[in-house]
Every structure is written in structure tokens, then in C-alpha cells.
Amino acid sequence: MNTVVLVKPYTVSDGRVVLTLQEEAEGGYVVTSLLVPQLITEGDTVKEAFDNARDPLAALAASRRKLIKKRAVLSSAYRRLP
């Protein structure tokens, strides 16, 4: 099994979101994102920490899509006002 030891935060990007991985002194890893400040998750391993970030990112993306649709509907209705 490979062991990852992080001296400083490690930043990765998949082209859509930038994630920062930080090793915790008490063990485990924390994943955050400056571009998605609502995202804070952790895991015992690097893989688990990144896997745990997937669900909140998907939920945030779905929420933002709904908000964009709602704004489009409201904007369209506003333009039709006399």
C-alpha cells in the first residue's frame, strides 16, 4: 500500500473545480476549495477524502443549475411586465 505524506497543501484540478488536500495532524485528510467555499470534507485516506468530495460537489452543481433556471424564468417574466 502506498503512503502519502503531505508537507503542505496539495492542489488538484479536473478542469472544472480546484480542490485543495491538506493532511491533518491527528490523521486523515481534509478537502476544500477556494472556488466552492461551501465544500469542506475529509477522509482517512487521500482516495476517501476525494471520493467524499464528489457528493457535495454534485449536490452544489445541481443546486446552482436550479437557481440558474429559476433566474431565467424570473427574468423572462420580468421582461414581459408592462
Distance bins in CASP14 RR format, pairs under 12 A and 6 or more apart:
PFRMAT RR
TARGET T0000
AUTHOR 0000-0000-0000
RMODE 2
METHOD distances of the structure
MODEL  1
1 45 0 0 0 0 1 0 0 0 0 0 0
1 46 0 0 0 0 0 1 0 0 0 0 0
1 47 0 0 0 0 0 1 0 0 0 0 0
2 45 0 0 0 0 1 0 0 0 0 0 0
2 46 0 0 0 0 1 0 0 0 0 0 0
2 47 0 0 0 0 0 1 0 0 0 0 0
3 23 0 0 0 0 0 1 0 0 0 0 0
3 28 0 0 0 0 0 1 0 0 0 0 0
3 45 0 0 0 0 1 0 0 0 0 0 0
3 46 0 0 0 0 1 0 0 0 0 0 0
4 10 0 0 0 0 1 0 0 0 0 0 0
4 21 0 0 0 0 1 0 0 0 0 0 0
4 22 0 0 0 0 0 1 0 0 0 0 0
4 23 1 0 0 1 0 0 0 0 0 0 0
4 27 0 0 0 0 0 1 0 0 0 0 0
4 28 0 0 0 0 0 1 0 0 0 0 0
4 29 0 0 0 0 1 0 0 0 0 0 0
4 44 0 0 0 0 0 1 0 0 0 0 0
4 45 0 0 0 0 1 0 0 0 0 0 0
4 46 1 0 1 0 0 0 0 0 0 0 0
4 47 0 0 0 0 1 0 0 0 0 0 0
4 48 0 0 0 0 0 1 0 0 0 0 0
4 49 0 0 0 0 0 1 0 0 0 0 0
4 50 0 0 0 0 0 1 0 0 0 0 0
5 21 0 0 0 0 0 1 0 0 0 0 0
5 23 1 0 0 1 0 0 0 0 0 0 0
5 27 0 0 0 0 0 1 0 0 0 0 0
5 28 0 0 0 0 0 1 0 0 0 0 0
5 29 0 0 0 0 0 1 0 0 0 0 0
5 46 0 0 0 0 0 1 0 0 0 0 0
6 12 0 0 0 0 0 1 0 0 0 0 0
6 20 0 0 0 0 0 1 0 0 0 0 0
6 21 1 0 0 1 0 0 0 0 0 0 0
6 22 1 0 0 1 0 0 0 0 0 0 0
6 23 1 0 1 0 0 0 0 0 0 0 0
6 24 0 0 0 0 1 0 0 0 0 0 0
6 25 0 0 0 0 0 1 0 0 0 0 0
6 27 0 0 0 0 0 1 0 0 0 0 0
6 28 0 0 0 0 1 0 0 0 0 0 0
6 29 1 0 0 1 0 0 0 0 0 0 0
6 30 0 0 0 0 0 1 0 0 0 0 0
6 31 0 0 0 0 0 1 0 0 0 0 0
6 46 0 0 0 0 1 0 0 0 0 0 0
6 49 0 0 0 0 0 1 0 0 0 0 0
7 21 0 0 0 0 0 1 0 0 0 0 0
7 22 0 0 0 0 0 1 0 0 0 0 0
7 23 0 0 0 0 1 0 0 0 0 0 0
8 20 0 0 0 0 0 1 0 0 0 0 0
8 21 0 0 0 0 0 1 0 0 0 0 0
8 22 0 0 0 0 1 0 0 0 0 0 0
8 23 0 0 0 0 1 0 0 0 0 0 0
9 18 0 0 0 0 0 1 0 0 0 0 0
9 19 0 0 0 0 0 1 0 0 0 0 0
9 20 1 0 1 0 0 0 0 0 0 0 0
9 21 1 0 0 1 0 0 0 0 0 0 0
9 22 1 0 1 0 0 0 0 0 0 0 0
9 23 0 0 0 0 1 0 0 0 0 0 0
9 24 0 0 0 0 0 1 0 0 0 0 0
9 29 0 0 0 0 0 1 0 0 0 0 0
9 30 0 0 0 0 1 0 0 0 0 0 0
9 31 0 0 0 0 0 1 0 0 0 0 0
9 32 0 0 0 0 1 0 0 0 0 0 0
9 33 0 0 0 0 0 1 0 0 0 0 0
9 34 0 0 0 0 0 1 0 0 0 0 0
10 18 0 0 0 0 0 1 0 0 0 0 0
10 19 0 0 0 0 1 0 0 0 0 0 0
10 20 1 0 0 1 0 0 0 0 0 0 0
10 21 1 0 1 0 0 0 0 0 0 0 0
10 22 1 0 0 1 0 0 0 0 0 0 0
10 23 0 0 0 0 1 0 0 0 0 0 0
10 29 0 0 0 0 1 0 0 0 0 0 0
10 30 0 0 0 0 0 1 0 0 0 0 0
10 31 0 0 0 0 1 0 0 0 0 0 0
10 32 0 0 0 0 0 1 0 0 0 0 0
10 46 0 0 0 0 1 0 0 0 0 0 0
10 49 0 0 0 0 0 1 0 0 0 0 0
10 50 0 0 0 0 0 1 0 0 0 0 0
11 17 0 0 0 0 0 1 0 0 0 0 0
11 18 1 0 0 1 0 0 0 0 0 0 0
11 19 1 0 0 1 0 0 0 0 0 0 0
11 20 1 0 1 0 0 0 0 0 0 0 0
11 21 1 0 0 1 0 0 0 0 0 0 0
11 22 0 0 0 0 1 0 0 0 0 0 0
11 31 0 0 0 0 0 1 0 0 0 0 0
11 32 0 0 0 0 0 1 0 0 0 0 0
11 33 0 0 0 0 1 0 0 0 0 0 0
11 34 0 0 0 0 1 0 0 0 0 0 0
11 35 0 0 0 0 0 1 0 0 0 0 0
12 18 1 0 0 1 0 0 0 0 0 0 0
12 19 1 0 1 0 0 0 0 0 0 0 0
12 20 0 0 0 0 1 0 0 0 0 0 0
12 21 1 0 0 1 0 0 0 0 0 0 0
12 31 0 0 0 0 1 0 0 0 0 0 0
12 32 0 0 0 0 0 1 0 0 0 0 0
12 33 0 0 0 0 0 1 0 0 0 0 0
12 46 0 0 0 0 0 1 0 0 0 0 0
12 49 0 0 0 0 0 1 0 0 0 0 0
12 50 0 0 0 0 1 0 0 0 0 0 0
12 53 0 0 0 0 0 1 0 0 0 0 0
13 19 1 0 0 1 0 0 0 0 0 0 0
13 20 0 0 0 0 0 1 0 0 0 0 0
13 21 0 0 0 0 0 1 0 0 0 0 0
13 33 0 0 0 0 1 0 0 0 0 0 0
13 34 0 0 0 0 0 1 0 0 0 0 0
13 35 0 0 0 0 1 0 0 0 0 0 0
13 36 0 0 0 0 0 1 0 0 0 0 0
14 33 0 0 0 0 0 1 0 0 0 0 0
14 35 0 0 0 0 0 1 0 0 0 0 0
14 50 0 0 0 0 0 1 0 0 0 0 0
14 53 0 0 0 0 0 1 0 0 0 0 0
14 54 0 0 0 0 0 1 0 0 0 0 0
14 57 0 0 0 0 1 0 0 0 0 0 0
15 35 0 0 0 0 0 1 0 0 0 0 0
16 33 0 0 0 0 0 1 0 0 0 0 0
16 35 0 0 0 0 1 0 0 0 0 0 0
16 36 0 0 0 0 0 1 0 0 0 0 0
16 57 0 0 0 0 1 0 0 0 0 0 0
16 58 0 0 0 0 0 1 0 0 0 0 0
16 60 0 0 0 0 0 1 0 0 0 0 0
16 61 0 0 0 0 1 0 0 0 0 0 0
17 31 0 0 0 0 0 1 0 0 0 0 0
17 32 0 0 0 0 0 1 0 0 0 0 0
17 33 1 0 0 1 0 0 0 0 0 0 0
17 34 0 0 0 0 0 1 0 0 0 0 0
17 35 1 0 0 1 0 0 0 0 0 0 0
17 36 1 0 0 1 0 0 0 0 0 0 0
17 37 0 0 0 0 0 1 0 0 0 0 0
17 38 0 0 0 0 0 1 0 0 0 0 0
17 39 0 0 0 0 1 0 0 0 0 0 0
17 50 0 0 0 0 0 1 0 0 0 0 0
17 53 0 0 0 0 1 0 0 0 0 0 0
17 54 0 0 0 0 0 1 0 0 0 0 0
17 56 0 0 0 0 0 1 0 0 0 0 0
17 57 1 0 0 1 0 0 0 0 0 0 0
17 58 0 0 0 0 0 1 0 0 0 0 0
17 60 0 0 0 0 1 0 0 0 0 0 0
17 61 0 0 0 0 1 0 0 0 0 0 0
17 64 0 0 0 0 0 1 0 0 0 0 0
18 31 0 0 0 0 0 1 0 0 0 0 0
18 32 0 0 0 0 1 0 0 0 0 0 0
18 33 1 0 0 1 0 0 0 0 0 0 0
18 34 1 0 0 1 0 0 0 0 0 0 0
18 35 1 0 1 0 0 0 0 0 0 0 0
18 36 0 0 0 0 1 0 0 0 0 0 0
18 37 0 0 0 0 0 1 0 0 0 0 0
18 39 0 0 0 0 0 1 0 0 0 0 0
18 53 0 0 0 0 0 1 0 0 0 0 0
18 57 0 0 0 0 0 1 0 0 0 0 0
19 29 0 0 0 0 0 1 0 0 0 0 0
19 30 0 0 0 0 0 1 0 0 0 0 0
19 31 1 0 1 0 0 0 0 0 0 0 0
19 32 1 0 0 1 0 0 0 0 0 0 0
19 33 1 0 1 0 0 0 0 0 0 0 0
19 34 0 0 0 0 1 0 0 0 0 0 0
19 35 0 0 0 0 1 0 0 0 0 0 0
19 36 0 0 0 0 1 0 0 0 0 0 0
19 39 1 0 0 1 0 0 0 0 0 0 0
19 40 0 0 0 0 0 1 0 0 0 0 0
19 41 0 0 0 0 1 0 0 0 0 0 0
19 46 0 0 0 0 0 1 0 0 0 0 0
19 49 0 0 0 0 1 0 0 0 0 0 0
19 50 1 0 0 1 0 0 0 0 0 0 0
19 51 0 0 0 0 0 1 0 0 0 0 0
19 52 0 0 0 0 0 1 0 0 0 0 0
19 53 1 0 0 1 0 0 0 0 0 0 0
19 54 0 0 0 0 0 1 0 0 0 0 0
19 56 0 0 0 0 0 1 0 0 0 0 0
19 57 0 0 0 0 1 0 0 0 0 0 0
20 29 0 0 0 0 0 1 0 0 0 0 0
20 30 0 0 0 0 1 0 0 0 0 0 0
20 31 1 0 0 1 0 0 0 0 0 0 0
20 32 1 0 1 0 0 0 0 0 0 0 0
20 33 1 0 0 1 0 0 0 0 0 0 0
20 34 1 0 0 1 0 0 0 0 0 0 0
20 35 0 0 0 0 0 1 0 0 0 0 0
20 36 0 0 0 0 0 1 0 0 0 0 0
20 37 0 0 0 0 0 1 0 0 0 0 0
20 39 0 0 0 0 1 0 0 0 0 0 0
20 40 0 0 0 0 0 1 0 0 0 0 0
20 41 0 0 0 0 0 1 0 0 0 0 0
20 49 0 0 0 0 0 1 0 0 0 0 0
20 50 0 0 0 0 0 1 0 0 0 0 0
20 53 0 0 0 0 0 1 0 0 0 0 0
21 28 0 0 0 0 0 1 0 0 0 0 0
21 29 1 0 1 0 0 0 0 0 0 0 0
21 30 1 0 0 1 0 0 0 0 0 0 0
21 31 1 0 1 0 0 0 0 0 0 0 0
21 32 0 0 0 0 1 0 0 0 0 0 0
21 33 0 0 0 0 0 1 0 0 0 0 0
21 41 0 0 0 0 0 1 0 0 0 0 0
21 42 0 0 0 0 1 0 0 0 0 0 0
21 43 0 0 0 0 0 1 0 0 0 0 0
21 45 0 0 0 0 0 1 0 0 0 0 0
21 46 1 0 0 1 0 0 0 0 0 0 0
21 47 0 0 0 0 0 1 0 0 0 0 0
21 48 0 0 0 0 0 1 0 0 0 0 0
21 49 1 0 0 1 0 0 0 0 0 0 0
21 50 1 0 0 1 0 0 0 0 0 0 0
21 52 0 0 0 0 0 1 0 0 0 0 0
21 53 0 0 0 0 1 0 0 0 0 0 0
22 28 0 0 0 0 1 0 0 0 0 0 0
22 29 1 0 0 1 0 0 0 0 0 0 0
22 30 1 0 1 0 0 0 0 0 0 0 0
22 31 0 0 0 0 1 0 0 0 0 0 0
22 32 1 0 0 1 0 0 0 0 0 0 0
22 33 0 0 0 0 0 1 0 0 0 0 0
22 40 0 0 0 0 0 1 0 0 0 0 0
22 41 0 0 0 0 0 1 0 0 0 0 0
22 42 0 0 0 0 1 0 0 0 0 0 0
22 43 0 0 0 0 0 1 0 0 0 0 0
22 46 0 0 0 0 0 1 0 0 0 0 0
22 49 0 0 0 0 1 0 0 0 0 0 0
23 29 1 0 1 0 0 0 0 0 0 0 0
23 30 0 0 0 0 1 0 0 0 0 0 0
23 31 0 0 0 0 0 1 0 0 0 0 0
23 42 0 0 0 0 0 1 0 0 0 0 0
23 43 0 0 0 0 0 1 0 0 0 0 0
23 44 0 0 0 0 0 1 0 0 0 0 0
23 45 0 0 0 0 0 1 0 0 0 0 0
23 46 0 0 0 0 1 0 0 0 0 0 0
23 49 0 0 0 0 1 0 0 0 0 0 0
24 30 1 0 1 0 0 0 0 0 0 0 0
24 31 0 0 0 0 0 1 0 0 0 0 0
24 32 0 0 0 0 0 1 0 0 0 0 0
24 42 1 0 0 1 0 0 0 0 0 0 0
24 43 0 0 0 0 1 0 0 0 0 0 0
24 44 0 0 0 0 0 1 0 0 0 0 0
24 46 0 0 0 0 0 1 0 0 0 0 0
24 49 0 0 0 0 1 0 0 0 0 0 0
26 42 0 0 0 0 0 1 0 0 0 0 0
26 43 0 0 0 0 0 1 0 0 0 0 0
26 44 0 0 0 0 0 1 0 0 0 0 0
27 42 0 0 0 0 1 0 0 0 0 0 0
27 43 0 0 0 0 1 0 0 0 0 0 0
27 44 1 0 0 1 0 0 0 0 0 0 0
27 45 0 0 0 0 0 1 0 0 0 0 0
27 46 0 0 0 0 0 1 0 0 0 0 0
27 48 0 0 0 0 0 1 0 0 0 0 0
27 49 0 0 0 0 0 1 0 0 0 0 0
28 41 0 0 0 0 0 1 0 0 0 0 0
28 42 1 0 0 1 0 0 0 0 0 0 0
28 43 1 0 1 0 0 0 0 0 0 0 0
28 44 1 0 1 0 0 0 0 0 0 0 0
28 45 1 0 0 1 0 0 0 0 0 0 0
28 46 0 0 0 0 1 0 0 0 0 0 0
28 47 0 0 0 0 0 1 0 0 0 0 0
28 48 0 0 0 0 1 0 0 0 0 0 0
28 49 1 0 0 1 0 0 0 0 0 0 0
28 52 0 0 0 0 0 1 0 0 0 0 0
29 40 0 0 0 0 0 1 0 0 0 0 0
29 41 0 0 0 0 1 0 0 0 0 0 0
29 42 1 0 0 1 0 0 0 0 0 0 0
29 43 1 0 1 0 0 0 0 0 0 0 0
29 44 1 0 0 1 0 0 0 0 0 0 0
29 45 1 0 0 1 0 0 0 0 0 0 0
29 46 1 0 1 0 0 0 0 0 0 0 0
29 47 0 0 0 0 1 0 0 0 0 0 0
29 48 1 0 0 1 0 0 0 0 0 0 0
29 49 1 0 1 0 0 0 0 0 0 0 0
29 50 0 0 0 0 1 0 0 0 0 0 0
29 51 0 0 0 0 0 1 0 0 0 0 0
29 52 0 0 0 0 1 0 0 0 0 0 0
29 53 0 0 0 0 0 1 0 0 0 0 0
30 39 0 0 0 0 0 1 0 0 0 0 0
30 40 1 0 0 1 0 0 0 0 0 0 0
30 41 1 0 0 1 0 0 0 0 0 0 0
30 42 1 0 1 0 0 0 0 0 0 0 0
30 43 1 0 0 1 0 0 0 0 0 0 0
30 44 0 0 0 0 0 1 0 0 0 0 0
30 46 0 0 0 0 0 1 0 0 0 0 0
30 48 0 0 0 0 0 1 0 0 0 0 0
30 49 1 0 0 1 0 0 0 0 0 0 0
30 50 0 0 0 0 0 1 0 0 0 0 0
30 52 0 0 0 0 1 0 0 0 0 0 0
30 53 0 0 0 0 0 1 0 0 0 0 0
31 39 1 0 0 1 0 0 0 0 0 0 0
31 40 1 0 0 1 0 0 0 0 0 0 0
31 41 1 0 1 0 0 0 0 0 0 0 0
31 42 1 0 0 1 0 0 0 0 0 0 0
31 43 1 0 0 1 0 0 0 0 0 0 0
31 45 0 0 0 0 0 1 0 0 0 0 0
31 46 0 0 0 0 1 0 0 0 0 0 0
31 47 0 0 0 0 0 1 0 0 0 0 0
31 48 0 0 0 0 1 0 0 0 0 0 0
31 49 1 0 1 0 0 0 0 0 0 0 0
31 50 1 0 0 1 0 0 0 0 0 0 0
31 51 0 0 0 0 1 0 0 0 0 0 0
31 52 1 0 0 1 0 0 0 0 0 0 0
31 53 1 0 1 0 0 0 0 0 0 0 0
31 54 0 0 0 0 0 1 0 0 0 0 0
31 55 0 0 0 0 0 1 0 0 0 0 0
31 56 0 0 0 0 1 0 0 0 0 0 0
31 57 0 0 0 0 1 0 0 0 0 0 0
32 38 0 0 0 0 1 0 0 0 0 0 0
32 39 1 0 0 1 0 0 0 0 0 0 0
32 40 1 0 1 0 0 0 0 0 0 0 0
32 41 0 0 0 0 1 0 0 0 0 0 0
32 42 0 0 0 0 1 0 0 0 0 0 0
32 49 0 0 0 0 0 1 0 0 0 0 0
32 50 0 0 0 0 0 1 0 0 0 0 0
32 52 0 0 0 0 0 1 0 0 0 0 0
32 53 0 0 0 0 1 0 0 0 0 0 0
32 56 0 0 0 0 0 1 0 0 0 0 0
32 57 0 0 0 0 0 1 0 0 0 0 0
33 39 1 0 1 0 0 0 0 0 0 0 0
33 40 0 0 0 0 1 0 0 0 0 0 0
33 41 0 0 0 0 1 0 0 0 0 0 0
33 50 0 0 0 0 0 1 0 0 0 0 0
33 53 0 0 0 0 1 0 0 0 0 0 0
33 56 0 0 0 0 1 0 0 0 0 0 0
33 57 0 0 0 0 1 0 0 0 0 0 0
33 60 0 0 0 0 1 0 0 0 0 0 0
34 40 0 0 0 0 0 1 0 0 0 0 0
35 57 0 0 0 0 0 1 0 0 0 0 0
35 60 0 0 0 0 0 1 0 0 0 0 0
36 53 0 0 0 0 1 0 0 0 0 0 0
36 56 0 0 0 0 1 0 0 0 0 0 0
36 57 1 0 0 1 0 0 0 0 0 0 0
36 58 0 0 0 0 0 1 0 0 0 0 0
36 59 0 0 0 0 0 1 0 0 0 0 0
36 60 1 0 0 1 0 0 0 0 0 0 0
36 61 0 0 0 0 1 0 0 0 0 0 0
36 63 0 0 0 0 0 1 0 0 0 0 0
36 64 0 0 0 0 1 0 0 0 0 0 0
37 56 0 0 0 0 0 1 0 0 0 0 0
37 60 0 0 0 0 0 1 0 0 0 0 0
38 53 0 0 0 0 0 1 0 0 0 0 0
38 56 1 0 0 1 0 0 0 0 0 0 0
38 57 0 0 0 0 1 0 0 0 0 0 0
38 59 0 0 0 0 1 0 0 0 0 0 0
38 60 1 0 0 1 0 0 0 0 0 0 0
38 61 0 0 0 0 0 1 0 0 0 0 0
38 63 0 0 0 0 1 0 0 0 0 0 0
38 64 0 0 0 0 0 1 0 0 0 0 0
39 49 0 0 0 0 0 1 0 0 0 0 0
39 50 0 0 0 0 0 1 0 0 0 0 0
39 52 0 0 0 0 0 1 0 0 0 0 0
39 53 1 0 0 1 0 0 0 0 0 0 0
39 54 0 0 0 0 0 1 0 0 0 0 0
39 55 0 0 0 0 0 1 0 0 0 0 0
39 56 1 0 1 0 0 0 0 0 0 0 0
39 57 1 0 0 1 0 0 0 0 0 0 0
39 58 0 0 0 0 0 1 0 0 0 0 0
39 59 0 0 0 0 1 0 0 0 0 0 0
39 60 1 0 0 1 0 0 0 0 0 0 0
39 61 0 0 0 0 0 1 0 0 0 0 0
40 49 0 0 0 0 0 1 0 0 0 0 0
40 52 0 0 0 0 0 1 0 0 0 0 0
40 53 0 0 0 0 1 0 0 0 0 0 0
40 56 0 0 0 0 1 0 0 0 0 0 0
40 57 0 0 0 0 0 1 0 0 0 0 0
40 60 0 0 0 0 0 1 0 0 0 0 0
41 48 0 0 0 0 1 0 0 0 0 0 0
41 49 1 0 0 1 0 0 0 0 0 0 0
41 50 0 0 0 0 1 0 0 0 0 0 0
41 51 0 0 0 0 1 0 0 0 0 0 0
41 52 1 0 1 0 0 0 0 0 0 0 0
41 53 1 0 1 0 0 0 0 0 0 0 0
41 54 0 0 0 0 1 0 0 0 0 0 0
41 55 0 0 0 0 1 0 0 0 0 0 0
41 56 1 0 0 1 0 0 0 0 0 0 0
41 57 0 0 0 0 1 0 0 0 0 0 0
41 59 0 0 0 0 0 1 0 0 0 0 0
41 60 0 0 0 0 0 1 0 0 0 0 0
42 48 0 0 0 0 1 0 0 0 0 0 0
42 49 1 0 1 0 0 0 0 0 0 0 0
42 50 0 0 0 0 0 1 0 0 0 0 0
42 51 0 0 0 0 0 1 0 0 0 0 0
42 52 1 0 0 1 0 0 0 0 0 0 0
42 53 0 0 0 0 1 0 0 0 0 0 0
42 56 0 0 0 0 0 1 0 0 0 0 0
43 49 1 0 1 0 0 0 0 0 0 0 0
43 50 0 0 0 0 1 0 0 0 0 0 0
43 51 0 0 0 0 1 0 0 0 0 0 0
43 52 1 0 1 0 0 0 0 0 0 0 0
43 53 0 0 0 0 1 0 0 0 0 0 0
44 51 0 0 0 0 0 1 0 0 0 0 0
44 52 0 0 0 0 1 0 0 0 0 0 0
45 51 0 0 0 0 1 0 0 0 0 0 0
45 52 0 0 0 0 0 1 0 0 0 0 0
46 52 0 0 0 0 0 1 0 0 0 0 0
46 53 0 0 0 0 0 1 0 0 0 0 0
47 53 0 0 0 0 0 1 0 0 0 0 0
47 54 0 0 0 0 0 1 0 0 0 0 0
48 54 0 0 0 0 0 1 0 0 0 0 0
49 56 0 0 0 0 0 1 0 0 0 0 0
50 56 0 0 0 0 0 1 0 0 0 0 0
50 57 0 0 0 0 0 1 0 0 0 0 0
51 57 0 0 0 0 0 1 0 0 0 0 0
51 58 0 0 0 0 0 1 0 0 0 0 0
52 58 0 0 0 0 0 1 0 0 0 0 0
53 59 0 0 0 0 0 1 0 0 0 0 0
53 60 0 0 0 0 0 1 0 0 0 0 0
54 60 0 0 0 0 0 1 0 0 0 0 0
54 61 0 0 0 0 0 1 0 0 0 0 0
55 61 0 0 0 0 0 1 0 0 0 0 0
55 62 0 0 0 0 0 1 0 0 0 0 0
56 62 0 0 0 0 0 1 0 0 0 0 0
56 63 0 0 0 0 0 1 0 0 0 0 0
57 63 0 0 0 0 0 1 0 0 0 0 0
57 64 0 0 0 0 0 1 0 0 0 0 0
58 64 0 0 0 0 0 1 0 0 0 0 0
58 65 0 0 0 0 0 1 0 0 0 0 0
59 65 0 0 0 0 0 1 0 0 0 0 0
59 66 0 0 0 0 0 1 0 0 0 0 0
60 66 0 0 0 0 0 1 0 0 0 0 0
60 67 0 0 0 0 0 1 0 0 0 0 0
61 67 0 0 0 0 0 1 0 0 0 0 0
61 68 0 0 0 0 0 1 0 0 0 0 0
62 68 0 0 0 0 0 1 0 0 0 0 0
62 69 0 0 0 0 0 1 0 0 0 0 0
63 69 0 0 0 0 0 1 0 0 0 0 0
63 70 0 0 0 0 0 1 0 0 0 0 0
64 70 0 0 0 0 0 1 0 0 0 0 0
64 71 0 0 0 0 0 1 0 0 0 0 0
65 71 0 0 0 0 0 1 0 0 0 0 0
65 72 0 0 0 0 0 1 0 0 0 0 0
66 72 0 0 0 0 0 1 0 0 0 0 0
66 73 0 0 0 0 0 1 0 0 0 0 0
67 73 0 0 0 0 0 1 0 0 0 0 0
67 74 0 0 0 0 0 1 0 0 0 0 0
68 74 0 0 0 0 0 1 0 0 0 0 0
68 75 0 0 0 0 0 1 0 0 0 0 0
69 75 0 0 0 0 0 1 0 0 0 0 0
69 76 0 0 0 0 0 1 0 0 0 0 0
70 76 0 0 0 0 0 1 0 0 0 0 0
70 77 0 0 0 0 0 1 0 0 0 0 0
71 77 0 0 0 0 0 1 0 0 0 0 0
71 78 0 0 0 0 0 1 0 0 0 0 0
72 78 0 0 0 0 0 1 0 0 0 0 0
72 79 0 0 0 0 0 1 0 0 0 0 0
73 79 0 0 0 0 0 1 0 0 0 0 0
73 80 0 0 0 0 0 1 0 0 0 0 0
74 80 0 0 0 0 0 1 0 0 0 0 0
74 81 0 0 0 0 0 1 0 0 0 0 0
75 81 0 0 0 0 0 1 0 0 0 0 0
END
